[in-house]
């Protein structure tokens, strides 16, 4: 009975994809289809012989040199200075490829089997020059036909950073397609290794598709090369997805891949992803911490401190710094201290202080400030207050700025300011020295919470806690409370208290007293403090100065003209606000002339007229320079004169207005005289009580 005929159907192709009688079908651009797949064992042919297994014309080609773009530099001279591949289009050895290579006598005396063994070892060590010399001996002297083993070694040697490139890898694959030589699993893995050093996403995708069509599962090493290539291409999301899928499938990840992923993610600022990879390694690899180098741990700790990643910083500190495996720099320690203060990790913060103390670091205010903030975040007020007293004992200058974390903590609850003050009293009874700034913070928090009576009580008891007594900052906070609660009489009492204690006021003191007087509607006292402030060489805050001008304008007080002039000459002025205030002054003092009647001093009237003339000249100049005049400053007379009727009396009213302008021109010298600095009558200045003045 004759044997059953062989049926070459689709099922057989699926079950046996490597059957030698089945022509491989692929849409890949990499490999030319051949009727027989060559084994990994090299085959040697005598000189001039041909192999029947090599097809005359492949049905698919990767990208031949004829079809490749001529402008692409990778396709020209892909193998160093040689042209063409190991074999020509007919599959015969390409002698011109090796015509410039000189083989040493040692390789020539070796047998072909030994050369193939050496070839594989040299390719593994990325010795590209040795690989090329052995290939020359095999082809030119041993008369070997180019085969899969040779191309595999060549592709493997391209993993060298110096000699390899993505263009050379593509050219080698094109030559294999022309010669009808197909890749095996090992050749694919060697190609993926070379592509991990010289990434080319299209070629790598074709290799993986080629392996999938032949049901070749990439080895763990090959999958590591795929992830490394994605990392080199900066495709971090794809690399992490591939890495996680390998972990789910139980694939062993090469140790070098973990370090490569961590270093590259840190180098390009992907800090969160780097710590995600570190956590994956700690969950998968046993004793993962020991496999990470000390330099990498130091870099991870430094980045965690800079990016304020508290969990990572704490983990690295307790697992690497505390046992003494790494020694972070002082800058890294300060960053970790800042992280600990943000999250309230007292254990971490105190250990950072221990490391800094071992280095004989001189602690200053910002070190203690971070520690105070750490204790307050951990809701440990007594420890925070004890740190403040340590600063006092260390003879450090303590101001309210250094104690700002304490102020933020006390403002969260109405009972906390008094509680903190009582704890300071207990510390003072135990013999500790309490700084005045700590009590000032308690007063400031009470006033912020709207409890001015409690702030006054703390001020009365301040002397019993802080022996240094109140300071200017103490009264500034009390004046702020008087301003918020419209307590002018209390502010005047506190001002006299400052005079008795011989405490010198500062810019904030005058500023808040002026605002308090403005809130109470007492412009005389407010202007008296303003004049005294200017005499001391102090400048008010911009909004306070504007408030004085607005209040004097509303009260029809002629002193607003001098205030406006001083505002326009100040450094803190805003031009838009100056224009607005100047317009308000002109409008309020020119409505029907009623406002002018209230001005008793002739010098003030002259100054006002000169101001009006200056405004009109400015508007005329702006109207000439601008092509389209603005509507809000087109005419000054809109806010000064009454509405002009559309009848024939317009000329008469216009002549009256011109007469008023002429009158102001005659009195233009008023602003330059000394009288403008004494806009307030002497009787009004004398009417201010003596306790409203600080200098005696």
C-alpha positions in Angstrom: 0.0 0.0 0.0 1.6 3.3 -1.0 2.2 5.8 1.8 -0.4 8.4 2.5 0.3 11.6 0.6 1.4 14.6 2.6 -1.2 17.2 3.0 0.2 20.7 3.2 -2.8 22.5 4.6 -3.3 25.5 6.9 -3.7 23.3 10.0 -0.3 21.7 9.3 1.3 25.1 8.9 -0.1 26.2 12.2 1.0 23.1 14.1 4.4 22.8 12.5 5.6 26.3 11.5 9.2 25.2 11.1 8.5 22.3 8.7 11.2 22.5 6.1 8.9 21.8 3.2 6.6 24.7 4.1 7.4 28.1 2.7 7.2 30.7 5.5 4.6 33.3 4.9 5.1 36.6 6.6 4.3 40.2 5.9 7.4 41.3 7.8 9.9 43.4 6.0 12.8 41.6 7.7 13.2 38.1 6.2 13.1 36.8 2.7 11.0 33.6 2.4 13.0 30.5 1.8 11.9 27.0 1.1 14.2 25.6 3.8 15.0 27.1 7.2 18.6 26.7 8.0 19.7 25.0 11.2 21.8 26.8 13.8 24.6 24.4 12.9 26.9 26.1 10.3 27.1 24.4 6.9 30.2 24.6 4.9 30.3 24.4 1.1 33.3 23.9 -1.1 34.5 26.7 -3.2 32.3 27.3 -6.2 29.5 25.1 -5.0 25.9 26.3 -4.5 23.2 25.1 -2.1 20.0 23.8 -3.4 18.2 24.9 -0.3 18.7 28.6 -1.1 16.0 29.9 -3.4 16.9 31.7 -6.5 14.6 34.6 -5.7 13.0 35.4 -2.3 9.3 36.1 -2.3 9.7 38.8 0.4 12.6 41.2 1.1 13.2 43.3 4.2 14.3 46.5 2.4 16.9 45.9 -0.2 19.6 48.4 -1.0 17.9 49.2 -4.3 14.6 50.1 -2.6 16.2 51.9 0.4 16.5 55.7 0.3 19.8 56.8 -1.0 19.9 59.8 1.3 19.8 57.7 4.5 23.3 57.6 5.9 22.7 54.3 7.8 22.3 52.3 4.6 25.5 53.6 3.0 28.6 51.8 4.3 26.7 50.0 7.0 29.7 47.7 7.7 32.5 50.1 8.6 34.3 51.0 5.4 33.0 48.0 3.3 30.2 47.9 0.9 27.7 45.2 0.5 27.1 42.2 2.8 28.8 38.9 3.5 27.2 37.5 0.3 25.9 39.0 -2.9 22.5 38.8 -4.5 23.2 35.2 -5.7 24.2 34.0 -2.3 27.9 33.8 -3.2 30.6 35.2 -0.9 31.2 38.9 -1.3 35.0 39.1 -1.6 35.0 42.9 -1.8 33.6 42.9 1.7 36.8 41.6 3.2 39.3 43.0 0.8 40.6 45.6 3.3 40.8 43.2 6.3 44.0 41.5 7.1 43.6 38.3 9.1 46.2 37.3 11.6 48.1 34.1 11.3 46.6 32.8 14.5 43.1 32.6 13.0 44.3 31.2 9.7 45.8 28.2 11.5 42.6 27.3 13.3 40.1 24.8 12.1 36.7 25.9 10.9 35.0 24.4 14.0 37.4 26.3 16.3 36.8 29.5 14.4 33.0 29.1 14.7 33.4 28.6 18.5 35.7 31.6 18.8 33.3 33.6 16.6 30.4 33.1 19.0 32.5 34.0 22.0 33.9 37.2 20.4 30.4 38.2 19.4 29.2 37.7 23.0 32.0 40.0 24.2 31.1 42.6 21.5 34.6 42.3 19.9 33.5 43.5 16.5 37.0 43.7 15.0 37.8 40.1 15.9 34.5 39.0 14.5 35.2 40.6 11.2 38.7 39.0 11.0 37.3 35.6 11.7 34.6 36.0 9.2 37.2 36.9 6.6 39.2 33.8 7.4 36.1 31.6 7.1 34.9 33.0 3.8 38.1 33.9 2.0 40.5 31.2 3.2 38.2 28.4 4.5 35.8 28.9 1.6 32.8 28.8 3.8 29.5 30.1 2.4 27.8 32.9 4.4 25.4 31.2 6.7 23.2 31.9 9.7 26.0 31.4 12.3 28.0 34.1 10.6 25.2 36.6 10.4 24.2 35.8 14.0 27.7 36.6 15.2 27.7 39.8 13.1 24.4 41.0 14.5 25.5 40.1 18.0 28.7 42.1 17.7 26.6 45.2 16.8 25.6 45.4 20.4 28.9 47.3 20.8 28.3 51.0 21.4 31.3 51.9 19.4 30.9 49.7 16.3 27.2 49.1 16.1 24.3 51.3 14.8 20.6 50.8 13.9 21.5 51.3 10.2 24.1 48.5 10.3 21.6 46.1 11.9 19.0 46.9 9.2 21.6 46.4 6.5 22.6 43.0 7.8 19.0 41.9 7.9 18.6 43.1 4.3 21.5 41.0 3.2 20.1 37.9 4.9 16.8 38.5 3.1 18.6 38.7 -0.2 20.6 35.6 0.5 17.5 33.7 1.7 18.8 33.1 5.2 16.2 33.2 7.9 16.7 34.1 11.5 16.4 31.5 14.2 15.4 32.1 17.8 19.0 32.8 18.9 19.6 35.2 16.0 16.4 37.1 16.9 17.6 37.4 20.5 21.0 38.7 19.4 19.2 41.2 17.2 17.1 42.4 20.1 20.2 42.8 22.2 21.8 45.0 19.6 18.5 47.0 19.3 18.6 47.5 23.0 21.8 49.5 22.6 20.9 51.1 19.2 17.1 51.4 19.5 14.9 51.2 16.4 11.2 50.6 17.3 10.2 49.5 13.8 12.9 46.9 13.5 12.2 45.6 17.0 8.5 45.4 16.2 9.2 43.4 13.1 11.5 41.0 15.0 8.8 40.4 17.6 6.1 39.9 15.0 8.4 37.4 13.1 8.9 35.4 16.4 5.2 35.5 17.2 4.3 34.1 13.7 6.6 31.2 14.4 5.4 30.6 17.9 8.7 31.4 19.4 8.3 32.7 22.9 11.0 35.3 23.7 13.3 34.3 26.5 13.4 36.3 29.7 16.7 37.7 28.5 15.1 38.7 25.2 12.2 40.4 26.9 14.7 42.4 29.1 16.3 43.6 25.9 12.9 44.8 24.6 12.3 46.8 27.8 15.8 48.2 27.6 15.2 49.4 24.0 12.0 51.1 25.1 13.8 52.9 27.9 16.5 54.1 25.4 13.7 55.4 23.2 12.2 57.3 26.2 9.0 55.3 25.9 8.8 55.0 29.7 5.1 54.1 29.9 5.4 51.3 27.4 8.5 50.0 29.2 6.7 50.0 32.6 3.7 48.2 31.1 6.0 45.6 29.7 7.9 45.3 33.0 4.7 44.8 34.9 3.4 42.2 32.5 6.7 40.3 32.9 6.2 40.3 36.6 2.6 39.1 36.3 3.7 36.2 34.0 6.4 35.3 36.4 9.3 36.1 34.0 12.6 36.6 35.7 13.9 40.1 35.1 17.6 40.6 34.7 19.3 42.5 37.5 20.9 45.0 35.2 17.5 45.9 33.9 16.3 47.1 37.3 19.3 49.4 37.7 19.0 50.7 34.1 15.4 51.5 34.6 16.0 53.4 37.8 18.9 55.4 36.5 17.2 56.4 33.3 14.0 57.4 35.0 15.9 59.5 37.5 18.0 61.1 34.8 14.9 62.3 32.9 13.0 63.5 36.0 10.5 60.6 36.2 10.9 60.4 40.0 7.5 58.8 40.8 8.0 56.2 38.1 11.5 55.4 39.5 10.2 54.8 43.0 7.4 52.7 41.4 10.0 50.5 39.8 11.9 50.3 43.1 8.8 49.1 44.9 8.2 46.5 42.2 11.8 45.2 42.7 11.3 45.1 46.5 8.2 43.1 46.1 9.6 40.6 43.5 13.3 40.2 44.2 14.4 38.7 47.5 16.9 40.9 49.4 16.4 43.6 46.8 18.0 46.3 48.9 21.3 44.6 48.9 21.4 44.5 45.1 21.0 48.3 44.7 24.3 50.1 44.7 25.1 52.8 47.3 25.4 55.5 44.7 21.9 54.7 43.5 20.5 54.8 47.0 22.2 58.1 47.6 20.7 59.5 44.4 17.2 58.2 45.3 17.4 59.8 48.7 18.5 63.1 47.3 15.7 63.2 44.7 13.1 62.1 47.3 14.2 65.0 49.6 14.1 67.5 46.7 10.7 66.3 45.5 9.3 66.0 49.0 8.3 62.3 48.7 8.0 61.5 52.3 7.4 57.8 52.2 10.4 57.1 49.9 12.7 59.4 51.9 11.7 57.7 55.2 12.1 54.2 53.8 15.6 55.0 52.4 16.7 56.8 55.5 15.7 54.0 57.9 17.0 51.2 55.7 20.2 52.7 54.4 21.3 55.7 56.5 20.5 54.5 60.0 22.4 51.1 59.5 25.3 53.1 58.1 25.3 51.8 54.5 25.3 55.3 53.0 26.4 58.7 54.2 24.2 61.5 52.7 25.5 64.9 52.2 24.5 67.9 54.4 22.3 69.3 51.7 20.4 66.0 51.4 20.0 65.9 55.2 18.4 69.4 55.1 16.0 68.3 52.3 15.0 65.2 54.3 14.5 67.4 57.4 12.2 69.6 55.4 10.2 66.6 54.3 9.9 65.3 57.9 8.7 68.7 59.1 6.0 68.8 56.4 4.5 65.4 57.4 5.3 65.5 61.1 7.7 62.6 61.1 9.4 63.3 64.5 11.5 60.2 64.4 13.0 61.1 61.1 13.6 64.7 62.0 15.4 63.9 65.2 17.6 61.4 63.5 18.5 63.9 60.9 19.5 66.2 63.8 21.6 63.4 65.1 23.5 63.0 61.8 24.1 66.8 61.6 25.3 66.9 65.2 27.9 64.2 64.5 29.3 66.4 61.8 29.6 69.4 64.2 27.1 71.4 62.3 26.3 74.8 63.8 22.6 74.9 64.2 20.9 78.2 63.3 17.3 79.4 63.1 16.1 77.6 60.0 17.2 74.2 61.5 15.1 74.8 64.6 12.3 76.2 62.6 11.9 73.0 60.7 12.0 71.0 63.9 9.3 73.2 65.5 7.1 72.8 62.5 7.6 69.0 62.7 6.4 68.9 66.3 3.4 71.1 65.6 2.3 69.0 62.7 2.6 66.0 65.1 0.4 68.0 67.5 3.1 68.1 70.2 2.9 71.7 71.5 5.1 71.3 74.6 7.9 69.9 72.5 7.7 72.7 70.1 7.8 75.3 72.9 10.8 73.5 74.4 12.6 73.9 71.1 12.0 77.6 71.2 13.5 77.8 74.7 16.5 75.8 73.4 17.0 78.5 70.7 16.8 81.1 73.5 19.5 79.3 75.5 21.7 79.0 72.4 21.7 82.9 72.2 19.9 82.9 68.9 17.9 86.0 67.9 14.3 84.9 67.9 11.7 87.0 66.0 8.1 86.5 65.1 9.2 85.3 61.6 11.0 82.2 62.9 7.9 81.4 65.0 5.4 81.6 62.1 4.7 77.8 62.2 3.6 78.3 65.9 1.3 81.2 64.8 -0.4 79.0 62.1 -0.9 76.2 64.7 -2.4 78.5 67.3 -4.8 80.1 64.8 -6.6 76.8 64.3 -8.4 76.8 67.6 -9.6 79.6 69.9 -8.3 77.8 73.0 -4.8 77.3 71.8 -3.3 80.8 72.3 -4.2 80.9 76.0 -3.1 77.2 76.4 0.3 78.0 74.9 0.6 81.1 77.1 -0.1 79.0 80.2 2.6 76.4 79.2 5.0 79.3 78.7 4.2 80.4 82.3 5.0 76.9 83.6 8.3 76.9 81.7 9.2 80.3 83.2 8.4 79.0 86.7 10.8 76.1 86.2 13.6 78.6 85.6 13.7 78.8 81.8 14.0 82.0 79.9 11.0 82.7 77.7 11.5 85.0 74.7 9.1 87.9 74.2 8.5 86.8 70.6 6.7 83.6 71.8 4.2 85.7 73.8 3.8 88.1 70.9 2.7 85.1 68.8 0.1 84.2 71.3 -1.2 87.8 71.3 -1.2 87.8 67.5 -3.1 84.6 67.3 -5.8 85.9 69.8 -6.3 89.0 67.8 -6.5 87.1 64.5 -9.2 84.9 66.1 -11.2 88.1 66.9 -10.5 87.9 70.7 -9.0 91.4 71.5 -9.8 91.2 75.2 -7.8 88.0 75.5 -4.9 89.8 73.7 -5.0 92.6 76.2 -5.0 90.2 79.1 -1.9 88.4 77.6 -0.2 91.8 77.2 -0.9 92.7 80.9 0.6 89.4 82.0 3.5 89.5 79.5 6.0 90.9 82.1 5.4 88.0 84.4 6.4 85.5 81.6 9.0 87.3 79.5 11.4 89.3 81.6 12.5 91.3 78.6 9.1 93.0 78.5 7.1 94.1 75.5 8.6 95.2 72.2 7.5 97.3 69.3 6.1 94.1 67.7 3.9 93.6 70.8 2.2 97.0 70.4 2.0 96.6 66.6 -0.2 93.6 67.1 -2.3 95.4 69.7 -2.8 98.3 67.3 -3.9 95.9 64.6 -6.6 94.6 67.0 -7.7 98.2 67.7 -8.0 98.8 64.0 -10.0 95.7 63.4 -12.4 96.5 66.3 -12.5 100.3 65.8 -11.1 101.0 69.3 -9.4 104.4 68.9 -9.4 105.3 72.6 -7.6 102.0 73.4 -5.1 102.7 70.6 -4.4 106.2 72.2 -3.9 104.6 75.6 -1.4 102.1 74.1 0.4 104.9 72.3 0.9 106.7 75.6 2.0 103.4 77.1 4.7 103.1 74.5 5.9 106.6 75.4 6.2 105.7 79.1 8.1 102.5 78.3 10.4 104.4 75.9 9.7 102.0 73.1 10.4 103.5 69.7 7.7 103.2 67.1 8.4 101.9 63.6 6.7 102.3 60.2 4.0 99.7 61.0 3.2 101.4 64.3 2.4 104.7 62.6 0.6 103.0 59.7 -1.8 101.2 62.0 -2.4 104.2 64.1 -3.3 106.2 61.0 -5.7 103.5 59.9 -7.3 103.4 63.4 -7.9 107.1 63.3 -9.4 106.9 59.8 -11.7 104.2 61.0 -12.9 106.4 63.8 -13.3 109.4 61.4 -10.7 111.5 63.2 -8.7 113.0 60.3 -6.9 115.5 62.4 -5.2 112.8 64.5 -4.6 110.7 61.4 -2.8 113.6 59.6 -0.9 114.5 62.7 0.5 110.9 62.8 1.2 111.1 59.1 3.2 114.3 59.5 5.1 112.9 62.4 5.8 109.8 60.4 7.2 111.7 57.4 9.3 113.8 59.8 10.9 110.6 61.1 11.8 109.6 57.6 9.3 106.7 57.5 6.9 106.1 54.6 3.4 104.7 55.0 2.1 101.8 53.0 0.6 102.6 49.7 -2.9 101.7 50.5 -2.8 103.7 53.8 -1.7 106.8 51.9 -4.5 106.3 49.4 -6.9 105.9 52.2 -5.9 109.3 53.7 -6.4 111.0 50.3 -9.8 109.5 49.8 -11.0 110.4 53.4 -9.8 114.0 53.1 -11.5 114.3 49.7 -14.8 113.1 51.2 -14.5 115.5 54.1 -13.8 118.4 51.8 -10.5 118.9 53.5 -8.0 121.0 51.5 -5.0 119.1 52.8 -5.8 116.4 50.3 -3.9 118.4 47.7 -0.6 118.1 49.6 -1.3 114.5 50.3 -1.8 113.9 46.6 1.4 115.7 45.7 3.3 113.6 48.2 1.7 110.4 46.8 2.8 111.3 43.2 6.4 111.8 44.4 6.5 108.6 46.4 8.3 105.5 45.1 5.4 103.2 45.9 2.9 105.2 43.8 0.8 103.5 41.1 0.3 105.8 38.1 -3.3 104.6 37.4 -4.3 105.2 41.0 -2.6 108.6 41.0 -4.7 109.6 37.9 -7.8 108.4 39.6 -7.1 110.2 42.9 -6.2 113.4 41.1 -9.5 113.3 39.2 -11.4 112.7 42.5 -9.7 115.8 44.0 -10.7 118.0 41.1 -14.3 116.7 40.9 -15.0 117.2 44.6 -13.5 120.7 44.8 -15.1 122.1 41.7 -18.7 121.1 42.1 -20.6 124.4 42.1 -17.8 126.0 44.0 -19.4 124.8 47.3 -16.3 122.9 48.3 -14.1 125.8 47.7 -16.0 127.9 50.2 -14.9 125.5 52.9 -11.3 126.2 52.2 -10.3 129.0 54.5 -6.6 129.2 53.6 -5.9 131.2 50.4 -2.7 129.2 49.8 -4.8 126.0 49.7 -7.1 127.5 47.2 -4.2 128.6 45.0 -2.7 125.1 45.2 -6.0 123.6 44.1 -6.3 126.0 41.2 -2.7 125.2 40.1 -3.5 121.5 40.3 -6.5 122.0 38.0 -4.3 123.8 35.5 -1.7 121.1 35.6 -4.4 118.5 34.9 -5.8 120.4 31.9 -2.3 120.8 30.4 -1.7 117.1 30.8 -4.9 116.2 29.1 -4.1 118.6 26.2 -0.8 116.9 25.7 -2.3 113.4 25.7 -5.0 114.4 23.2 -2.3 115.7 20.8 -0.2 112.5 21.0 -3.0 110.0 20.8 -4.9 109.5 17.5 -8.1 108.4 19.3 -8.6 110.1 22.6 -9.9 108.0 25.4 -13.4 108.6 26.6 -12.6 108.7 30.3 -10.0 111.4 30.0 -11.1 113.2 26.8 -12.3 116.3 28.6 -11.5 117.6 32.1 -14.4 119.8 32.2 -16.8 116.8 32.3 -16.2 116.5 36.1 -15.4 120.2 36.8 -18.1 122.3 35.1 -21.8 121.8 34.8 -23.5 120.5 31.8 -23.5 122.8 28.8 -26.8 123.3 27.1 -27.2 122.9 23.4 -28.6 126.4 23.0 -26.8 129.5 21.9 -25.4 130.2 25.4 -22.5 127.8 24.9 -20.1 130.6 24.1 -20.9 132.6 27.2 -20.4 129.5 29.5 -17.1 128.7 27.7 -15.8 132.2 28.3 -16.6 131.9 32.0 -14.7 128.7 32.1 -11.7 130.3 30.4 -11.8 133.1 33.0 -11.6 130.5 35.8 -8.6 128.9 34.1 -6.9 132.3 33.8 -7.5 132.8 37.5 -5.8 129.5 38.3 -2.8 130.5 36.1 -2.2 133.6 38.2 -2.0 131.5 41.3 0.2 128.7 40.0 3.1 129.4 42.4 1.2 128.0 45.4 2.4 124.4 45.1 6.1 125.3 45.1 6.0 127.4 48.3 6.6 126.3 51.8 2.9 126.7 52.6 2.0 123.4 51.0 3.7 121.5 53.8 1.5 123.3 56.3 -1.9 122.6 54.9 -3.3 121.9 58.3 -4.2 125.0 60.3 -2.1 125.5 63.4 -5.2 125.4 65.6 -6.0 121.9 64.4 -2.5 120.7 65.1 -2.6 122.1 68.6 -6.0 120.5 69.2 -4.5 117.0 69.0 -3.7 115.7 72.5 -0.1 115.3 73.4 -0.4 111.5 73.9 -0.9 111.1 70.2 2.7 112.1 69.5 5.5 109.7 70.3 8.5 112.1 70.4 8.7 114.4 73.4 
